[in-house]
Every structure is written in structure tokens, then in C-alpha cells.
């Protein structure tokens, strides 16, 4: 589920997931439709997790060193 062109953006996936959760909480869908919505929601969660992980890997921080600044990956233990 990486970066396929047909994958929704993070924001689109999250919005659709919110709609699904609201509909499931309502309890008005028939069981078979609820299961389909649940399966779609699981797929959307996986898309969101992959996009967040990708974004986290791209984030970096600047750490002040004696001779200037050093760029490190977000979450490294050296900060």
C-alpha cells in the first residue's frame, strides 16, 4: 500500500475513515454492509499508518553542535 497513484491522500483517507466510524457507531447499517465498511476502514487505517511513517522518516531536526548545526533524523537518540 505504498505510494500508489490511486491511494487517497492522508487527509482524504482520514476523512473517509471518520465517515465510516460515524456510520458504524450509528448502528443503522445492515450487518453485511457494516462488515464491508469495517474492512474498508482497516484498509484506510493501513494507508494512514504508511503515510505517517513515510512523513516521519522525512522529518529531520537541526541539533546545535560546537561548530554549527547538524541535521539528524527525527526520533534519533542523539538530540
C-alpha positions in Angstrom: 0.0 0.0 0.0 2.8 2.4 -0.5 2.5 5.4 -2.8 0.2 4.1 -5.5 -1.3 6.8 -7.6 -4.9 5.6 -6.7 -4.2 5.8 -3.0 -6.0 8.7 -1.3 -4.1 11.4 0.5 -3.7 11.1 4.2 -6.4 13.8 4.7 -8.8 12.0 2.3 -8.3 8.6 4.0 -8.8 10.1 7.4 -12.0 11.9 6.4 -13.4 8.7 4.9 -12.4 6.8 8.0 -14.3 9.3 10.2 -17.4 8.9 8.0 -17.2 5.1 8.3 -16.7 5.2 12.1 -19.7 7.6 12.5 -21.9 5.3 10.3 -20.8 2.2 12.2 -21.4 3.9 15.6 -24.9 4.8 14.4 -25.7 1.1 14.1 -28.2 1.5 11.3 -26.3 -0.4 8.6 -27.2 -4.0 7.9 -24.6 -6.5 9.1 -23.1 -7.2 5.6 -22.7 -3.5 4.9 -21.1 -3.0 8.3 -18.6 -5.7 7.6 -17.7 -4.1 4.2 -17.4 -0.7 5.9 -15.2 -2.2 8.6 -12.9 -3.8 6.0 -12.7 -0.5 4.1 -11.8 1.2 7.4 -9.0 -1.3 8.1 -7.5 -0.6 4.6 -7.8 3.2 5.3 -6.0 2.8 8.6 -3.2 1.0 6.9 -2.9 3.8 4.3 -2.8 6.4 7.1 -0.2 4.5 9.0 2.0 4.1 5.9 1.7 7.8 5.1 2.5 8.8 8.7 5.5 6.5 8.8 6.8 7.9 5.5 6.3 11.5 6.7 8.1 10.7 10.0 11.1 9.3 8.1 11.3 12.6 6.1 11.2 14.9 9.1 14.6 16.0 10.4 15.8 18.2 13.2 18.7 20.5 13.5 20.9 19.9 16.5 23.3 22.6 17.6 26.9 21.4 17.6 30.0 23.2 18.7 30.8 24.2 15.1 27.3 24.9 13.8 24.2 22.8 13.3 23.9 19.1 12.4 20.9 17.6 10.8 19.6 14.4 12.3 16.6 12.1 11.6 13.6 12.8 13.8 13.5 10.5 16.8 17.2 9.8 16.9 18.7 9.4 20.4 21.4 12.0 19.9 19.1 15.0 20.3 
